Amino acid sequence: MERIGFATGYDKKAGVREMAAWARQAEEAGFELVFFSETIELMRDSVSALAGFACTTHRVTLGCTQIVRLRTPLVMAQTLATLDELSGGRLLLAPGACTATHARRHGLEAADPPASLVEYVEALRLILSGERVTYRGRFVDFEDVELGFEPVRTRIPMLIAATSRTGLRTAARIGDGVLLNATCSPEYDRNAIAILRQAMEAAGRPWEGFTVAQIINCSIEDDHRTALAQVRWEVASKLNPKQIPFIMGPKLRVGEPYMREEDVPRFEEAWRRGGMEALIEAVPDSYVEGMTASGTPEEVLARVREYRDAGVQLPILRPAAPHQVPRLLQLFGRTPAREGADAQ
């Protein structure tokens, strides 16, 4: 049976109660995973959201992104173990590197992103073992630390969030799998997976058992152009002048064919002229069609198949708008999804 996940957390209009209802509906529809994205834009936080999801679901795996260094490794381990206990051992984490952009936003001193990510992952695994542990690193340093309660599981799966070549190689070295970024094309995925395979071979790690997951932006409407219009805002959010160096460069270096450096002045001018609204209008259809799964139900089904064929084992589908959630759950669910359920 093909694996499938549901993603949320990026839409500022969707509250935690509404998202918790979607999590329950995704579980009823037979989805394997409900995933929450904790974003640099300071939307809802992952700990509060997953606590809500855990209380409204019973079987589905619950996952989230968390950028390291924004919480201490001790606090991260404490909250992960608590959420795992609350959910009955259903938690999955996608730790991501703290880039220079993240550090500036949160008032932190710059630190080597891949090296600090590796240390945090190593430290988290040590603390979650339930033993009294010590860790000495460049960015993480603690002595005789032990959780005050027995964790439900001594190892929580970690899919390393990765976009760049360096991030992919890091995921291959330390991850139980990888979480590929949203707004990436199947062509990007093929290139990224080739990098992962090469890095795993170099590290002497077997490919079998390594999970390749990806958040895939989806927009499902009866009309193709309406579907593009619904998701264009999210593609544009990756192209504002503050985000372009952080997002476009790494994707281009991996081999994303739908982003073009020559378009950057156009996006910068649109942003100066009219902010986000003008930038949305400036995003070409080719960007939206190439880096999302958008269109009619038949088009979306075919596009998600292209992501699978590129090597994505676990597509995690993020609908572009709240009204699209029931349709997405019906289209990809293994059992009929209950529509219109009120948040509890």
C-alpha positions in Angstrom: 0.0 0.0 0.0 1.4 3.4 -1.0 2.4 5.7 1.8 0.7 9.1 2.2 0.8 12.0 4.6 -1.1 15.2 5.3 0.6 18.5 6.1 -0.5 21.7 7.7 0.8 24.7 9.7 1.8 27.1 7.0 -1.6 28.9 6.4 -1.9 31.8 8.9 -5.7 31.6 8.6 -6.0 28.1 10.0 -6.2 27.9 13.8 -5.0 25.0 15.9 -8.5 23.7 16.6 -9.3 23.6 12.9 -6.0 21.9 12.1 -6.6 19.3 14.9 -10.0 18.5 13.3 -8.1 18.0 10.0 -5.7 15.7 11.7 -8.6 13.6 12.9 -10.1 13.5 9.5 -6.8 12.5 7.9 -6.5 9.6 10.4 -10.1 8.5 9.5 -9.2 8.7 5.8 -6.3 6.3 6.3 -3.3 8.7 6.1 -0.1 7.5 7.6 1.2 10.8 8.9 -0.1 14.2 9.9 2.7 16.7 9.7 3.0 20.3 11.1 5.4 22.9 9.7 6.9 25.3 12.3 7.9 28.2 10.1 10.3 31.1 10.2 7.3 33.4 9.8 6.3 32.7 13.4 3.0 30.9 12.8 1.7 28.5 15.4 4.3 26.5 17.3 4.8 22.8 16.8 4.6 21.8 20.5 1.2 23.3 21.1 -0.2 22.1 17.7 1.0 18.5 18.1 -0.4 18.4 21.6 -3.8 19.3 20.1 -3.4 16.7 17.3 -2.4 14.0 19.8 -5.6 14.6 21.8 -7.8 14.3 18.7 -6.2 11.2 17.1 -5.4 7.7 18.1 -3.3 5.9 15.4 -1.8 8.3 12.9 1.9 9.3 13.2 2.4 12.9 14.2 5.4 14.8 12.9 6.8 18.3 12.9 9.7 20.5 11.8 11.8 22.1 14.5 14.9 24.3 13.8 17.7 23.5 16.2 19.2 26.1 18.4 15.8 27.9 18.8 15.3 25.6 21.9 18.0 24.1 24.0 18.7 20.4 23.3 17.4 19.7 26.8 14.1 21.5 26.2 13.8 19.8 22.8 14.3 16.4 24.3 12.0 17.1 27.2 9.1 18.2 24.9 9.7 15.4 22.4 9.5 12.8 25.1 6.4 14.5 26.5 4.6 14.6 23.2 5.6 11.0 22.5 4.1 10.0 25.8 0.9 12.1 25.1 0.5 10.5 21.7 1.3 7.0 22.8 4.6 6.7 20.9 3.5 8.2 17.6 5.9 11.1 17.3 8.3 11.9 14.4 10.7 14.8 14.3 12.2 16.6 11.3 15.0 18.7 12.8 16.4 21.4 10.5 19.6 23.4 10.5 19.6 26.9 12.1 20.7 29.1 9.1 22.1 32.6 9.3 18.5 33.8 8.5 17.0 31.9 11.4 19.8 33.1 13.7 19.2 36.8 12.8 15.4 36.4 13.2 15.8 34.9 16.7 18.6 37.2 17.9 21.2 34.4 18.0 24.9 34.5 17.2 25.7 32.8 13.9 26.9 29.2 14.2 27.9 26.6 11.6 24.5 25.3 10.5 25.3 21.7 9.6 27.7 21.2 12.5 25.3 22.5 15.0 22.5 20.3 13.5 24.6 17.2 13.9 25.4 18.0 17.5 21.8 18.6 18.3 20.6 15.4 16.7 23.3 13.4 18.6 22.5 15.1 21.9 18.7 14.6 21.5 19.2 10.9 20.8 21.5 10.6 23.9 19.0 12.3 26.2 16.0 10.4 24.8 17.8 7.1 25.6 16.6 7.7 29.2 20.1 7.2 30.6 22.3 9.8 32.5 24.4 11.3 29.7 27.1 13.9 29.0 27.8 15.6 25.7 30.8 17.8 24.8 30.7 19.6 21.5 31.3 23.0 19.9 27.7 24.1 20.2 26.2 21.6 22.7 27.7 21.0 26.1 26.0 19.4 29.1 27.0 17.0 31.9 25.1 14.4 33.8 21.7 15.0 32.2 18.8 12.6 32.6 15.1 12.9 31.9 13.1 12.9 35.1 10.6 10.4 33.7 10.9 7.2 31.7 10.3 7.9 28.0 7.8 5.8 26.1 10.4 5.2 23.4 14.2 5.6 23.7 14.5 6.5 20.0 12.2 8.8 18.2 12.5 8.7 14.3 14.2 11.7 12.8 13.8 12.7 9.2 16.4 15.5 8.6 14.9 18.5 6.9 17.2 19.3 3.9 17.3 21.4 0.8 20.9 22.1 0.0 23.7 19.7 -1.1 25.2 20.0 2.3 21.9 19.4 4.0 21.3 16.3 1.9 24.7 14.9 2.7 24.1 15.5 6.4 20.7 13.8 6.2 22.4 10.8 4.6 24.9 10.6 7.3 22.8 11.0 10.5 19.1 10.7 9.5 16.5 7.9 9.7 15.4 9.6 6.5 15.1 12.9 4.8 12.3 15.5 4.6 12.7 17.3 1.2 11.4 20.9 1.1 8.1 22.1 -0.2 8.0 24.0 -3.6 10.4 21.6 -5.2 9.8 19.8 -8.5 10.2 16.1 -9.2 13.2 17.0 -11.3 14.8 18.5 -8.2 13.9 15.4 -6.2 15.7 13.1 -8.7 18.9 15.2 -8.3 18.5 15.3 -4.5 18.0 11.6 -4.2 21.1 10.9 -6.3 23.1 13.1 -3.9 21.6 11.2 -0.9 22.4 7.8 -2.4 26.0 8.8 -3.1 26.5 10.2 0.4 25.0 7.1 2.0 27.2 4.8 0.0 30.2 6.9 1.0 29.1 6.7 4.7 28.6 2.9 4.4 24.9 3.2 5.3 22.3 1.0 3.5 19.6 2.7 1.4 17.0 0.2 2.6 15.1 1.5 5.5 16.0 5.2 4.8 12.8 7.2 4.3 12.5 9.8 1.6 9.6 12.1 2.5 8.6 15.4 1.0 6.1 18.1 1.7 4.2 18.7 -1.6 2.1 21.8 -2.1 -1.3 20.8 -3.5 -4.1 22.9 -5.0 -7.2 21.0 -6.1 -9.9 22.9 -8.0 -12.3 22.1 -10.9 -10.4 24.6 -13.0 -6.7 24.6 -13.6 -6.1 28.3 -13.5 -8.2 28.7 -10.3 -6.0 26.0 -8.7 -2.8 27.9 -9.7 -4.3 31.1 -8.2 -5.0 29.4 -4.9 -1.4 28.2 -4.3 0.5 31.1 -6.0 0.8 32.9 -2.7 2.9 30.1 -1.2 5.3 29.9 -4.1 5.6 33.7 -3.9 6.4 33.4 -0.2 9.7 31.7 -1.1 10.6 34.5 -3.5 10.6 37.7 -1.5 14.0 39.4 -1.3 14.7 38.1 2.2 14.0 34.5 1.3 15.5 34.3 -2.2 19.2 33.8 -1.0 18.0 31.3 1.7 15.8 29.3 -0.7 16.6 29.8 -4.4 20.4 29.4 -4.2 20.4 25.9 -2.6 17.7 24.6 -4.9 19.5 25.8 -8.0 22.7 24.2 -6.9 20.9 20.8 -6.5 19.3 21.3 -9.9 15.8 22.9 -9.6 14.9 23.7 -13.3 11.9 25.8 -12.5 13.7 28.6 -10.7 15.7 31.1 -12.8 18.3 33.6 -11.5 17.3 36.0 -14.3 13.9 36.3 -12.7 15.2 37.7 -9.4 15.3 41.4 -10.5 11.6 41.1 -11.6 10.7 39.7 -8.2 12.7 42.3 -6.3 11.0 45.1 -8.3 7.6 43.7 -7.7 8.3 43.5 -3.9 9.5 47.1 -3.8 6.5 48.3 -5.8 3.7 46.5 -4.0 4.9 44.0 -1.4 3.5 40.5 -1.3 0.5 41.3 -3.4 2.6 42.5 -6.3 5.0 39.6 -5.9 2.2 37.1 -6.1 1.2 38.6 -9.5 4.8 38.5 -10.7 5.2 34.7 -10.2 5.0 32.9 -13.5 2.6 30.0 -14.0 5.7 27.8 -14.8 6.9 28.2 -11.2 3.6 27.1 -9.8 3.0 24.3 -12.2 6.6 23.0 -11.9 7.0 23.1 -8.2 3.6 22.1 -6.9 0.9 19.6 -7.6 -1.9 21.9 -8.8 -4.9 21.7 -11.1 -8.0 19.5 -11.5 -8.2 16.3 -9.3 -6.9 14.3 -12.3 -4.0 16.6 -12.8 -3.1 16.6 -9.1 -3.2 12.8 -8.9 -0.9 12.6 -12.0 1.5 15.1 -10.6 1.8 13.4 -7.2 2.5 10.2 -9.2 5.4 12.0 -10.8 6.8 12.8 -7.4 6.5 9.2 -6.4 8.2 8.1 -9.7 11.1 10.5 -8.9 11.7 8.6 -5.7 9.6 10.2 -3.0 8.4 7.3 -0.8 6.2 9.4 1.5 4.5 12.3 -0.1 3.1 14.7 2.5 0.4 16.8 0.9 -0.2 20.3 2.0 -3.4 21.8 0.6 -3.3 25.5 -0.5 -6.5 26.6 1.2 -8.8 25.3 4.0 -11.7 24.6 1.7 -9.5 22.1 -0.3 -8.9 19.8 2.7 -11.9 17.6 2.4 -11.3 17.1 -1.3 -7.7 16.2 -0.8 -8.5 13.7 1.9 -11.1 12.1 -0.3 -8.8 12.1 -3.3 -5.9 10.4 -1.6 -7.5 8.7 1.4 -7.6 5.0 1.8 -11.1 5.2 3.3 -13.9 7.8 2.9 -13.0 11.0 4.8 -15.6 12.5 7.0 -16.3 16.0 5.6 -17.1 19.1 7.5 -16.5 17.8 11.0 -16.4 20.5 13.6 -13.3 21.1 15.6 -13.5 19.5 19.1 
